[in-house]
Amino acid sequence: MALPLFWRGEFAAARTHLEQGIGSYHPQLSHSSVLFVGQDLGVVCLSYVAWCLWFLGYPDQARQRIHRALSLARELAHPFSLSLSLFYGAGLAHSCQEWRAVQERAEEEVQLGAEYGLVYWRSLGLILRGRARVEQGRGAEGIAQMREGWAAYTETGSELTQPYYLALLAEGYRKNGQVENERFALTEALAVAEKSGERMYEAELYRLKGELTLQQFNVQSSTFKIREAAEECFWKAREIARRQSAKSLELRAVMSVSRLWQRQGKRKEAHTMLAEIYGWFTEGFDTKDLQEAKALLDELS
């Protein structure tokens, strides 16, 4: 029940089922579960609930859960389960913009996949490792690794999580100044999400589309239609995030609108809107998103 709900973007409901799964988990029976389903169910539940918690606006709790997942997977010494936890660990670090952790976990993922012939997990490790390298200023190398990972992933025939991986590619292209590739990746990601019903990252896709719209123009001199189109994407992102109770993605969408309004001289309105969502958070104040939100609030005061 939890996993389809998660991929549909129903994070609160997915969390409920995952917590029930964690409560029912017995480590002494883990060997049997691995034989039946190929992966340890405790590691699965902890890894997924970590992502749910981040989306729902609880970064500290999310990091605690992923650490438990990684520790459990290492104790079990089961390569497939460890690969799963490393992917979700690297993905959570990406969400928190902790690039060193992304690099380290993705690197281990790639090595583990190569050692045990886990092509699927190795491909995802390549995508995330490449994304970290782009962020570290190694743009060409990072993009090449992301493309290698994406090609290997598509060859497996898997379609799950495609919008998220395409979003990672779009982010990498943007950092590397490849605007047309960024546009293509986002367009494809939104089309896949619409076709499959996979809504997990839909809010962020619309926010990135809005940022792309503004990227090629100076907002002060751009036409009203350009500003309107970008703002419409941001509002769409906020609407989706609110419907999903995805506070972390709602914060990002509101920050994008606030920056746009700041440039248009609507500082008071931007401050009021941003202060409301920022004030909701009770943890994670060391994460980059919340640090940037606080800095922007200070600018708007």
C-alpha positions as CSV (number, residue, x, y, z in Angstrom):
1,M,0.0,0.0,0.0
2,A,2.8,2.4,1.0
3,L,4.8,2.4,-2.2
4,P,2.0,3.2,-4.8
5,L,0.8,5.9,-2.4
6,F,4.3,7.3,-2.2
7,W,4.8,7.5,-6.0
8,R,1.4,9.1,-6.4
9,G,2.5,11.8,-4.1
10,E,0.3,10.8,-1.2
11,F,3.1,11.2,1.4
12,A,1.1,11.3,4.6
13,A,-0.9,8.2,3.8
14,A,2.3,6.4,2.6
15,R,4.0,7.3,5.8
16,T,1.2,5.8,7.9
17,H,1.6,2.4,6.1
18,L,5.4,2.6,6.3
19,E,5.4,3.3,10.0
20,Q,3.1,0.2,10.4
21,G,5.5,-1.8,8.4
22,I,8.4,-0.7,10.6
23,G,6.4,-1.5,13.7
24,S,5.7,-5.0,12.4
25,Y,9.4,-5.6,11.4
26,H,11.3,-8.3,13.2
27,P,15.1,-8.4,12.5
28,Q,15.3,-12.1,13.3
29,L,13.0,-12.8,10.4
30,S,14.9,-10.6,7.9
31,H,16.6,-13.5,6.3
32,S,13.3,-15.1,5.4
33,S,11.9,-11.8,3.9
34,V,15.0,-11.4,1.8
35,L,14.5,-14.9,0.4
36,F,10.9,-14.2,-0.5
37,V,11.1,-10.7,-1.9
38,G,14.8,-10.1,-2.6
39,Q,15.3,-7.2,-0.3
40,D,15.0,-6.6,3.4
41,L,11.6,-5.0,4.3
42,G,12.9,-3.1,7.2
43,V,15.4,-1.4,5.0
44,V,12.7,-0.7,2.4
45,C,10.3,0.9,4.9
46,L,13.0,3.0,6.6
47,S,14.3,4.3,3.3
48,Y,10.9,5.2,1.9
49,V,9.7,6.8,5.2
50,A,12.8,9.0,5.2
51,W,11.8,10.5,1.9
52,C,8.2,10.8,3.0
53,L,9.4,12.8,6.1
54,W,11.5,15.1,4.0
55,F,8.6,15.9,1.6
56,L,6.3,16.4,4.6
57,G,8.7,19.0,6.1
58,Y,10.7,17.0,8.6
59,P,14.3,17.0,7.4
60,D,15.9,16.0,10.7
61,Q,13.6,13.0,11.2
62,A,14.2,12.0,7.6
63,R,18.0,12.0,8.1
64,Q,17.6,9.9,11.3
65,R,15.6,7.3,9.5
66,I,18.0,7.1,6.5
67,H,20.9,6.6,8.9
68,R,18.9,3.7,10.5
69,A,18.2,2.2,7.1
70,L,21.9,2.4,6.1
71,S,23.0,0.9,9.4
72,L,20.5,-2.0,9.2
73,A,21.5,-2.7,5.6
74,R,25.2,-2.9,6.5
75,E,24.5,-5.2,9.5
76,L,22.6,-7.5,7.2
77,A,25.4,-7.5,4.6
78,H,22.8,-8.0,1.8
79,P,24.1,-6.2,-1.3
80,F,20.7,-5.5,-2.9
81,S,19.2,-4.0,0.3
82,L,22.3,-2.0,0.9
83,S,22.1,-0.7,-2.7
84,L,18.5,0.4,-2.1
85,S,19.4,2.2,1.1
86,L,22.4,3.9,-0.5
87,F,20.2,5.2,-3.4
88,Y,17.6,6.7,-1.0
89,G,20.4,8.0,1.2
90,A,22.0,9.8,-1.7
91,G,18.6,11.0,-2.9
92,L,17.8,12.4,0.6
93,A,21.2,14.1,0.7
94,H,20.4,15.7,-2.7
95,S,17.1,17.0,-1.3
96,C,19.0,18.5,1.6
97,Q,21.8,19.7,-0.8
98,E,24.4,17.9,1.2
99,W,26.7,17.3,-1.8
100,R,29.5,15.5,0.0
101,A,27.1,12.9,1.3
102,V,25.5,12.6,-2.2
103,Q,29.0,11.9,-3.6
104,E,30.0,9.4,-0.9
105,R,26.8,7.4,-1.0
106,A,26.5,7.4,-4.8
107,E,30.2,6.4,-5.1
108,E,29.6,3.4,-2.9
109,E,26.4,2.6,-4.9
110,V,28.4,2.5,-8.1
111,Q,31.1,0.3,-6.7
112,L,28.6,-2.1,-5.1
113,G,26.6,-2.3,-8.4
114,A,29.8,-3.1,-10.3
115,E,30.9,-5.7,-7.8
116,Y,27.7,-7.7,-7.7
117,G,26.3,-7.0,-11.2
118,L,23.4,-4.8,-9.9
119,V,23.0,-2.8,-13.2
120,Y,19.9,-1.0,-12.0
121,W,21.4,0.4,-8.8
122,R,24.7,1.2,-10.5
123,S,23.0,3.3,-13.1
124,L,21.2,5.3,-10.4
125,G,24.5,5.7,-8.5
126,L,26.0,7.1,-11.7
127,I,23.2,9.7,-12.1
128,L,23.5,10.9,-8.5
129,R,27.3,10.9,-8.5
130,G,27.3,12.9,-11.7
131,R,24.9,15.4,-10.2
132,A,27.2,15.8,-7.2
133,R,30.2,16.4,-9.5
134,V,28.3,19.1,-11.4
135,E,27.6,20.9,-8.1
136,Q,31.3,20.6,-7.3
137,G,32.3,22.5,-10.4
138,R,33.1,19.4,-12.6
139,G,30.3,20.1,-15.0
140,A,31.4,18.3,-18.2
141,E,32.4,15.2,-16.2
142,G,29.3,15.2,-14.1
143,I,27.0,15.5,-17.1
144,A,28.8,12.7,-18.9
145,Q,28.3,10.4,-15.9
146,M,24.6,11.4,-15.6
147,R,24.0,10.6,-19.3
148,E,25.9,7.3,-18.9
149,G,23.7,6.4,-15.9
150,W,20.5,7.4,-17.7
151,A,21.4,5.3,-20.7
152,A,22.1,2.3,-18.5
153,Y,18.9,2.9,-16.5
154,T,16.7,3.0,-19.6
155,E,18.2,-0.2,-20.9
156,T,16.9,-2.0,-17.9
157,G,13.4,-1.3,-19.1
158,S,12.4,0.3,-15.8
159,E,10.0,3.3,-16.0
160,L,9.6,4.0,-12.2
161,T,11.1,7.2,-11.0
162,Q,11.8,8.6,-14.5
163,P,10.5,12.1,-13.7
164,Y,12.9,12.4,-10.7
165,Y,15.9,11.3,-12.7
166,L,15.0,13.6,-15.6
167,A,14.8,16.4,-13.0
168,L,18.3,15.6,-11.8
169,L,19.5,15.8,-15.4
170,A,17.7,19.1,-15.9
171,E,19.4,20.5,-12.8
172,G,22.7,19.4,-14.1
173,Y,22.1,20.9,-17.5
174,R,21.1,24.2,-15.9
175,K,24.3,24.3,-13.8
176,N,26.3,23.6,-16.9
177,G,24.5,26.3,-19.0
178,Q,22.8,23.8,-21.4
179,V,19.4,25.5,-21.6
180,E,18.0,23.5,-24.5
181,N,18.9,20.2,-22.9
182,E,17.4,21.4,-19.6
183,R,14.1,22.3,-21.4
184,F,14.0,18.9,-23.1
185,A,14.5,17.0,-19.9
186,L,11.8,19.0,-18.0
187,T,9.3,18.6,-20.9
188,E,9.9,14.9,-21.0
189,A,9.7,14.6,-17.2
190,L,6.3,16.3,-17.1
191,A,5.0,14.2,-20.0
192,V,6.1,11.0,-18.3
193,A,4.5,12.0,-15.0
194,E,1.2,12.9,-16.7
195,K,1.2,9.5,-18.5
196,S,2.1,7.3,-15.6
197,G,0.5,9.2,-12.8
198,E,3.7,9.3,-10.9
199,R,3.3,12.6,-8.9
200,M,6.1,12.3,-6.4
201,Y,8.2,15.1,-7.9
202,E,5.6,16.9,-9.9
203,A,5.6,20.1,-7.8
204,E,9.3,20.5,-8.2
205,L,9.1,19.9,-11.9
206,Y,6.8,22.8,-12.3
207,R,8.9,25.0,-10.1
208,L,12.0,24.2,-12.2
209,K,10.0,24.9,-15.4
210,G,9.2,28.3,-14.0
211,E,12.8,29.0,-13.1
212,L,13.8,27.9,-16.7
213,T,11.3,30.4,-18.1
214,L,12.9,33.2,-16.2
215,Q,16.4,32.0,-16.7
216,Q,16.8,33.5,-20.2
217,F,15.4,36.9,-19.4
218,N,16.0,39.8,-17.1
219,V,12.8,40.0,-15.1
220,Q,13.0,43.8,-14.8
221,S,12.8,44.1,-18.6
222,S,11.0,41.0,-19.7
223,T,7.5,41.0,-21.0
224,F,4.5,40.6,-18.8
225,K,3.7,37.3,-20.5
226,I,7.1,35.8,-19.6
227,R,6.7,36.8,-16.0
228,E,3.1,35.6,-16.0
229,A,4.1,32.2,-17.4
230,A,6.8,31.7,-14.9
231,E,4.6,32.8,-12.0
232,E,1.9,30.4,-13.2
233,C,4.4,27.5,-13.0
234,F,5.3,28.5,-9.4
235,W,1.7,28.7,-8.3
236,K,1.1,25.3,-10.0
237,A,4.0,23.9,-8.0
238,R,2.7,25.4,-4.8
239,E,-0.8,24.1,-5.4
240,I,0.4,20.5,-6.0
241,A,2.7,20.7,-3.0
242,R,-0.1,21.9,-0.8
243,R,-2.4,19.1,-2.0
244,Q,0.3,16.6,-1.2
245,S,1.2,18.2,2.2
246,A,4.7,18.4,0.8
247,K,5.9,21.3,2.9
248,S,9.5,21.1,1.7
249,L,8.4,21.5,-1.9
250,E,5.9,24.2,-1.0
251,L,8.7,26.2,0.6
252,R,10.7,26.0,-2.6
253,A,7.8,27.2,-4.7
254,V,7.0,30.1,-2.4
255,M,10.7,31.1,-2.4
256,S,10.6,31.2,-6.2
257,V,7.5,33.4,-6.2
258,S,9.0,35.6,-3.4
259,R,12.2,36.2,-5.4
260,L,10.1,37.1,-8.5
261,W,8.0,39.5,-6.4
262,Q,11.1,41.0,-4.8
263,R,12.3,42.0,-8.3
264,Q,8.9,43.5,-9.0
265,G,9.0,45.7,-5.9
266,K,6.3,43.6,-4.0
267,R,8.6,43.1,-1.0
268,K,5.9,43.3,1.7
269,E,3.6,40.7,0.0
270,A,6.6,38.4,-0.6
271,H,7.7,38.7,3.0
272,T,4.2,37.9,4.3
273,M,3.8,34.8,2.1
274,L,7.3,33.5,2.8
275,A,7.1,34.1,6.5
276,E,3.9,32.0,6.7
277,I,5.4,28.9,5.3
278,Y,8.8,29.4,7.0
279,G,7.1,29.7,10.3
280,W,5.5,26.3,9.9
281,F,8.8,24.5,10.1
282,T,10.1,23.2,13.5
283,E,13.3,21.5,12.4
284,G,15.9,21.3,9.7
285,F,17.1,24.9,10.1
286,D,20.6,23.8,9.1
287,T,19.5,22.7,5.7
288,K,20.2,24.9,2.7
289,D,16.5,25.5,1.8
290,L,15.6,26.8,5.2
291,Q,18.9,28.8,5.4
292,E,18.1,30.5,2.1
293,A,14.5,31.1,3.1
294,K,15.7,32.9,6.3
295,A,18.2,34.9,4.3
296,L,15.5,36.0,1.8
297,L,13.2,36.9,4.7
298,D,15.9,39.2,6.1
299,E,16.3,40.8,2.7
300,L,12.6,41.4,2.4
301,S,12.2,42.9,5.9
